Amino acid sequence: MIRIRHIHDPELKAKVIAALAERRGMSPAMIPEWFELDDADYVDLLNDIRDEEEGRDIEQPDSRM
């Protein structure tokens, strides 16, 4: 588990909060610092951020399914 407050890089923290807020359909200001993510959710958010930065199509079907 990781809490938002434990992300020390301010740029990464802002990106994670923005991605989480987008997933939940809410404003980034509504995500509290104490919010906890399990490891799998955190990795999924990091992958979404990377894909967006690299311009990958996020809506591609997952080949693992």
Distance bins in CASP14 RR format, pairs under 12 A and 6 or more apart:
PFRMAT RR
TARGET T0000
AUTHOR 0000-0000-0000
RMODE 2
METHOD distances of the structure
MODEL  1
1 34 0 0 0 0 0 1 0 0 0 0 0
1 35 0 0 0 0 0 1 0 0 0 0 0
1 36 1 0 1 0 0 0 0 0 0 0 0
1 37 1 0 0 1 0 0 0 0 0 0 0
1 38 1 0 1 0 0 0 0 0 0 0 0
1 39 1 0 0 1 0 0 0 0 0 0 0
1 40 0 0 0 0 0 1 0 0 0 0 0
1 41 0 0 0 0 1 0 0 0 0 0 0
1 42 0 0 0 0 1 0 0 0 0 0 0
2 8 0 0 0 0 0 1 0 0 0 0 0
2 12 0 0 0 0 0 1 0 0 0 0 0
2 13 0 0 0 0 0 1 0 0 0 0 0
2 16 0 0 0 0 1 0 0 0 0 0 0
2 20 0 0 0 0 0 1 0 0 0 0 0
2 34 0 0 0 0 0 1 0 0 0 0 0
2 35 0 0 0 0 1 0 0 0 0 0 0
2 36 1 0 0 1 0 0 0 0 0 0 0
2 37 1 0 1 0 0 0 0 0 0 0 0
2 38 0 0 0 0 1 0 0 0 0 0 0
2 39 1 0 0 1 0 0 0 0 0 0 0
2 40 0 0 0 0 0 1 0 0 0 0 0
2 41 0 0 0 0 1 0 0 0 0 0 0
2 42 1 0 1 0 0 0 0 0 0 0 0
2 43 0 0 0 0 0 1 0 0 0 0 0
2 45 0 0 0 0 0 1 0 0 0 0 0
2 46 0 0 0 0 0 1 0 0 0 0 0
3 13 0 0 0 0 0 1 0 0 0 0 0
3 16 0 0 0 0 0 1 0 0 0 0 0
3 17 0 0 0 0 0 1 0 0 0 0 0
3 31 0 0 0 0 0 1 0 0 0 0 0
3 32 0 0 0 0 1 0 0 0 0 0 0
3 33 1 0 0 1 0 0 0 0 0 0 0
3 34 1 0 1 0 0 0 0 0 0 0 0
3 35 1 0 0 1 0 0 0 0 0 0 0
3 36 1 0 1 0 0 0 0 0 0 0 0
3 37 1 0 0 1 0 0 0 0 0 0 0
3 38 0 0 0 0 0 1 0 0 0 0 0
3 42 0 0 0 0 0 1 0 0 0 0 0
4 10 0 0 0 0 0 1 0 0 0 0 0
4 12 0 0 0 0 0 1 0 0 0 0 0
4 13 1 0 0 1 0 0 0 0 0 0 0
4 14 0 0 0 0 0 1 0 0 0 0 0
4 15 0 0 0 0 0 1 0 0 0 0 0
4 16 1 0 0 1 0 0 0 0 0 0 0
4 17 1 0 0 1 0 0 0 0 0 0 0
4 18 0 0 0 0 0 1 0 0 0 0 0
4 19 0 0 0 0 0 1 0 0 0 0 0
4 20 0 0 0 0 1 0 0 0 0 0 0
4 21 0 0 0 0 0 1 0 0 0 0 0
4 28 0 0 0 0 0 1 0 0 0 0 0
4 31 1 0 0 1 0 0 0 0 0 0 0
4 32 1 0 0 1 0 0 0 0 0 0 0
4 33 1 0 1 0 0 0 0 0 0 0 0
4 34 1 0 0 1 0 0 0 0 0 0 0
4 35 1 0 1 0 0 0 0 0 0 0 0
4 36 0 0 0 0 1 0 0 0 0 0 0
4 37 1 0 0 1 0 0 0 0 0 0 0
4 41 0 0 0 0 0 1 0 0 0 0 0
4 42 0 0 0 0 1 0 0 0 0 0 0
4 45 0 0 0 0 0 1 0 0 0 0 0
5 13 0 0 0 0 1 0 0 0 0 0 0
5 16 0 0 0 0 0 1 0 0 0 0 0
5 17 0 0 0 0 0 1 0 0 0 0 0
5 31 0 0 0 0 0 1 0 0 0 0 0
5 32 0 0 0 0 1 0 0 0 0 0 0
5 33 1 0 1 0 0 0 0 0 0 0 0
5 34 1 0 0 1 0 0 0 0 0 0 0
5 35 0 0 0 0 1 0 0 0 0 0 0
5 36 0 0 0 0 1 0 0 0 0 0 0
5 37 0 0 0 0 0 1 0 0 0 0 0
6 12 0 0 0 0 0 1 0 0 0 0 0
6 13 0 0 0 0 1 0 0 0 0 0 0
6 16 0 0 0 0 0 1 0 0 0 0 0
6 33 0 0 0 0 1 0 0 0 0 0 0
6 34 0 0 0 0 0 1 0 0 0 0 0
6 35 0 0 0 0 0 1 0 0 0 0 0
6 36 0 0 0 0 1 0 0 0 0 0 0
6 37 0 0 0 0 0 1 0 0 0 0 0
6 42 0 0 0 0 0 1 0 0 0 0 0
7 13 1 0 1 0 0 0 0 0 0 0 0
7 14 0 0 0 0 1 0 0 0 0 0 0
7 15 0 0 0 0 1 0 0 0 0 0 0
7 16 1 0 0 1 0 0 0 0 0 0 0
7 17 0 0 0 0 1 0 0 0 0 0 0
7 20 0 0 0 0 0 1 0 0 0 0 0
7 31 0 0 0 0 0 1 0 0 0 0 0
7 33 0 0 0 0 1 0 0 0 0 0 0
7 35 0 0 0 0 0 1 0 0 0 0 0
7 36 0 0 0 0 0 1 0 0 0 0 0
7 37 0 0 0 0 1 0 0 0 0 0 0
7 42 0 0 0 0 1 0 0 0 0 0 0
7 45 0 0 0 0 0 1 0 0 0 0 0
7 46 0 0 0 0 0 1 0 0 0 0 0
7 49 0 0 0 0 0 1 0 0 0 0 0
8 16 0 0 0 0 0 1 0 0 0 0 0
9 15 0 0 0 0 1 0 0 0 0 0 0
9 16 0 0 0 0 1 0 0 0 0 0 0
9 46 0 0 0 0 0 1 0 0 0 0 0
10 16 0 0 0 0 0 1 0 0 0 0 0
10 17 0 0 0 0 0 1 0 0 0 0 0
11 17 0 0 0 0 0 1 0 0 0 0 0
11 18 0 0 0 0 0 1 0 0 0 0 0
11 49 0 0 0 0 0 1 0 0 0 0 0
11 53 0 0 0 0 0 1 0 0 0 0 0
12 18 0 0 0 0 0 1 0 0 0 0 0
12 19 0 0 0 0 0 1 0 0 0 0 0
12 42 0 0 0 0 0 1 0 0 0 0 0
12 45 0 0 0 0 0 1 0 0 0 0 0
12 46 0 0 0 0 1 0 0 0 0 0 0
12 49 0 0 0 0 1 0 0 0 0 0 0
12 50 0 0 0 0 0 1 0 0 0 0 0
12 53 0 0 0 0 0 1 0 0 0 0 0
13 19 0 0 0 0 0 1 0 0 0 0 0
13 20 0 0 0 0 0 1 0 0 0 0 0
13 28 0 0 0 0 0 1 0 0 0 0 0
13 31 0 0 0 0 0 1 0 0 0 0 0
13 33 0 0 0 0 1 0 0 0 0 0 0
13 35 0 0 0 0 0 1 0 0 0 0 0
13 37 0 0 0 0 0 1 0 0 0 0 0
13 42 0 0 0 0 0 1 0 0 0 0 0
13 45 0 0 0 0 0 1 0 0 0 0 0
13 49 0 0 0 0 0 1 0 0 0 0 0
14 20 0 0 0 0 0 1 0 0 0 0 0
14 21 0 0 0 0 0 1 0 0 0 0 0
14 28 1 0 0 1 0 0 0 0 0 0 0
14 29 0 0 0 0 0 1 0 0 0 0 0
14 31 0 0 0 0 0 1 0 0 0 0 0
14 49 0 0 0 0 0 1 0 0 0 0 0
15 21 0 0 0 0 0 1 0 0 0 0 0
15 22 0 0 0 0 0 1 0 0 0 0 0
15 28 0 0 0 0 0 1 0 0 0 0 0
15 31 0 0 0 0 0 1 0 0 0 0 0
15 42 0 0 0 0 0 1 0 0 0 0 0
15 45 0 0 0 0 1 0 0 0 0 0 0
15 46 0 0 0 0 1 0 0 0 0 0 0
15 48 0 0 0 0 1 0 0 0 0 0 0
15 49 1 0 1 0 0 0 0 0 0 0 0
15 50 0 0 0 0 1 0 0 0 0 0 0
15 52 0 0 0 0 1 0 0 0 0 0 0
15 53 0 0 0 0 1 0 0 0 0 0 0
16 22 0 0 0 0 0 1 0 0 0 0 0
16 23 0 0 0 0 0 1 0 0 0 0 0
16 28 0 0 0 0 1 0 0 0 0 0 0
16 31 0 0 0 0 1 0 0 0 0 0 0
16 33 0 0 0 0 0 1 0 0 0 0 0
16 35 0 0 0 0 1 0 0 0 0 0 0
16 37 1 0 0 1 0 0 0 0 0 0 0
16 41 0 0 0 0 0 1 0 0 0 0 0
16 42 1 0 0 1 0 0 0 0 0 0 0
16 43 0 0 0 0 0 1 0 0 0 0 0
16 44 0 0 0 0 0 1 0 0 0 0 0
16 45 1 0 1 0 0 0 0 0 0 0 0
16 46 1 0 0 1 0 0 0 0 0 0 0
16 47 0 0 0 0 0 1 0 0 0 0 0
16 48 0 0 0 0 1 0 0 0 0 0 0
16 49 1 0 0 1 0 0 0 0 0 0 0
16 50 0 0 0 0 0 1 0 0 0 0 0
17 23 0 0 0 0 0 1 0 0 0 0 0
17 24 0 0 0 0 0 1 0 0 0 0 0
17 26 0 0 0 0 0 1 0 0 0 0 0
17 27 0 0 0 0 1 0 0 0 0 0 0
17 28 1 0 1 0 0 0 0 0 0 0 0
17 29 0 0 0 0 1 0 0 0 0 0 0
17 30 0 0 0 0 1 0 0 0 0 0 0
17 31 1 0 1 0 0 0 0 0 0 0 0
17 32 0 0 0 0 1 0 0 0 0 0 0
17 33 0 0 0 0 1 0 0 0 0 0 0
17 35 0 0 0 0 1 0 0 0 0 0 0
17 37 0 0 0 0 0 1 0 0 0 0 0
17 45 0 0 0 0 1 0 0 0 0 0 0
17 49 0 0 0 0 0 1 0 0 0 0 0
18 24 0 0 0 0 0 1 0 0 0 0 0
18 25 0 0 0 0 0 1 0 0 0 0 0
18 26 0 0 0 0 0 1 0 0 0 0 0
18 27 0 0 0 0 1 0 0 0 0 0 0
18 28 1 0 1 0 0 0 0 0 0 0 0
18 29 0 0 0 0 0 1 0 0 0 0 0
18 30 0 0 0 0 0 1 0 0 0 0 0
18 31 0 0 0 0 1 0 0 0 0 0 0
18 45 0 0 0 0 1 0 0 0 0 0 0
18 48 0 0 0 0 0 1 0 0 0 0 0
18 49 0 0 0 0 1 0 0 0 0 0 0
18 52 0 0 0 0 1 0 0 0 0 0 0
19 25 0 0 0 0 0 1 0 0 0 0 0
19 26 0 0 0 0 0 1 0 0 0 0 0
19 28 0 0 0 0 1 0 0 0 0 0 0
19 31 0 0 0 0 0 1 0 0 0 0 0
19 37 0 0 0 0 0 1 0 0 0 0 0
19 41 0 0 0 0 0 1 0 0 0 0 0
19 42 0 0 0 0 0 1 0 0 0 0 0
19 43 0 0 0 0 0 1 0 0 0 0 0
19 44 0 0 0 0 1 0 0 0 0 0 0
19 45 1 0 1 0 0 0 0 0 0 0 0
19 46 0 0 0 0 1 0 0 0 0 0 0
19 47 0 0 0 0 1 0 0 0 0 0 0
19 48 1 0 1 0 0 0 0 0 0 0 0
19 49 1 0 1 0 0 0 0 0 0 0 0
19 50 0 0 0 0 0 1 0 0 0 0 0
19 51 0 0 0 0 0 1 0 0 0 0 0
19 52 0 0 0 0 1 0 0 0 0 0 0
19 53 0 0 0 0 0 1 0 0 0 0 0
19 58 0 0 0 0 0 1 0 0 0 0 0
20 26 0 0 0 0 1 0 0 0 0 0 0
20 27 0 0 0 0 0 1 0 0 0 0 0
20 28 1 0 0 1 0 0 0 0 0 0 0
20 30 0 0 0 0 1 0 0 0 0 0 0
20 31 1 0 1 0 0 0 0 0 0 0 0
20 32 0 0 0 0 0 1 0 0 0 0 0
20 35 1 0 0 1 0 0 0 0 0 0 0
20 36 0 0 0 0 0 1 0 0 0 0 0
20 37 1 0 0 1 0 0 0 0 0 0 0
20 41 0 0 0 0 1 0 0 0 0 0 0
20 42 0 0 0 0 1 0 0 0 0 0 0
20 44 0 0 0 0 0 1 0 0 0 0 0
20 45 1 0 0 1 0 0 0 0 0 0 0
20 46 0 0 0 0 0 1 0 0 0 0 0
20 48 0 0 0 0 1 0 0 0 0 0 0
20 49 0 0 0 0 0 1 0 0 0 0 0
21 27 1 0 0 1 0 0 0 0 0 0 0
21 28 1 0 1 0 0 0 0 0 0 0 0
21 29 0 0 0 0 1 0 0 0 0 0 0
21 30 1 0 0 1 0 0 0 0 0 0 0
21 31 1 0 1 0 0 0 0 0 0 0 0
21 32 0 0 0 0 0 1 0 0 0 0 0
21 35 0 0 0 0 0 1 0 0 0 0 0
21 45 0 0 0 0 0 1 0 0 0 0 0
22 28 0 0 0 0 1 0 0 0 0 0 0
22 30 0 0 0 0 0 1 0 0 0 0 0
22 31 0 0 0 0 0 1 0 0 0 0 0
22 45 0 0 0 0 1 0 0 0 0 0 0
22 48 0 0 0 0 1 0 0 0 0 0 0
22 49 0 0 0 0 0 1 0 0 0 0 0
22 52 0 0 0 0 1 0 0 0 0 0 0
22 58 0 0 0 0 0 1 0 0 0 0 0
23 31 0 0 0 0 0 1 0 0 0 0 0
23 37 0 0 0 0 0 1 0 0 0 0 0
23 41 0 0 0 0 1 0 0 0 0 0 0
23 44 0 0 0 0 1 0 0 0 0 0 0
23 45 1 0 0 1 0 0 0 0 0 0 0
23 48 1 0 0 1 0 0 0 0 0 0 0
23 49 0 0 0 0 0 1 0 0 0 0 0
23 58 0 0 0 0 0 1 0 0 0 0 0
24 30 0 0 0 0 1 0 0 0 0 0 0
24 31 0 0 0 0 1 0 0 0 0 0 0
24 35 0 0 0 0 0 1 0 0 0 0 0
24 37 0 0 0 0 0 1 0 0 0 0 0
24 41 0 0 0 0 0 1 0 0 0 0 0
24 45 0 0 0 0 0 1 0 0 0 0 0
25 31 0 0 0 0 0 1 0 0 0 0 0
26 32 0 0 0 0 0 1 0 0 0 0 0
26 35 0 0 0 0 0 1 0 0 0 0 0
28 35 0 0 0 0 0 1 0 0 0 0 0
31 37 0 0 0 0 0 1 0 0 0 0 0
31 45 0 0 0 0 0 1 0 0 0 0 0
35 41 0 0 0 0 0 1 0 0 0 0 0
35 42 0 0 0 0 0 1 0 0 0 0 0
35 45 0 0 0 0 0 1 0 0 0 0 0
36 42 0 0 0 0 1 0 0 0 0 0 0
37 43 0 0 0 0 1 0 0 0 0 0 0
37 44 0 0 0 0 1 0 0 0 0 0 0
37 45 1 0 0 1 0 0 0 0 0 0 0
37 46 0 0 0 0 0 1 0 0 0 0 0
38 44 0 0 0 0 1 0 0 0 0 0 0
38 45 0 0 0 0 0 1 0 0 0 0 0
39 45 0 0 0 0 0 1 0 0 0 0 0
39 46 0 0 0 0 0 1 0 0 0 0 0
40 46 0 0 0 0 0 1 0 0 0 0 0
40 47 0 0 0 0 0 1 0 0 0 0 0
41 47 0 0 0 0 0 1 0 0 0 0 0
41 48 0 0 0 0 0 1 0 0 0 0 0
42 48 0 0 0 0 0 1 0 0 0 0 0
42 49 0 0 0 0 0 1 0 0 0 0 0
43 49 0 0 0 0 0 1 0 0 0 0 0
43 50 0 0 0 0 0 1 0 0 0 0 0
44 50 0 0 0 0 0 1 0 0 0 0 0
44 51 0 0 0 0 0 1 0 0 0 0 0
44 58 0 0 0 0 0 1 0 0 0 0 0
44 62 0 0 0 0 0 1 0 0 0 0 0
45 51 0 0 0 0 0 1 0 0 0 0 0
45 52 0 0 0 0 0 1 0 0 0 0 0
45 58 0 0 0 0 0 1 0 0 0 0 0
46 52 0 0 0 0 0 1 0 0 0 0 0
46 53 0 0 0 0 0 1 0 0 0 0 0
47 53 0 0 0 0 0 1 0 0 0 0 0
47 54 0 0 0 0 0 1 0 0 0 0 0
47 56 0 0 0 0 1 0 0 0 0 0 0
47 58 0 0 0 0 1 0 0 0 0 0 0
47 60 0 0 0 0 0 1 0 0 0 0 0
47 62 0 0 0 0 0 1 0 0 0 0 0
48 54 0 0 0 0 0 1 0 0 0 0 0
48 55 0 0 0 0 0 1 0 0 0 0 0
48 56 0 0 0 0 1 0 0 0 0 0 0
48 57 0 0 0 0 0 1 0 0 0 0 0
48 58 1 0 0 1 0 0 0 0 0 0 0
48 59 0 0 0 0 0 1 0 0 0 0 0
49 55 0 0 0 0 0 1 0 0 0 0 0
49 56 0 0 0 0 0 1 0 0 0 0 0
49 58 0 0 0 0 0 1 0 0 0 0 0
50 56 1 0 0 1 0 0 0 0 0 0 0
50 58 0 0 0 0 0 1 0 0 0 0 0
51 57 0 0 0 0 1 0 0 0 0 0 0
51 58 1 0 1 0 0 0 0 0 0 0 0
51 59 0 0 0 0 0 1 0 0 0 0 0
51 60 0 0 0 0 1 0 0 0 0 0 0
52 58 1 0 0 1 0 0 0 0 0 0 0
52 59 0 0 0 0 0 1 0 0 0 0 0
END
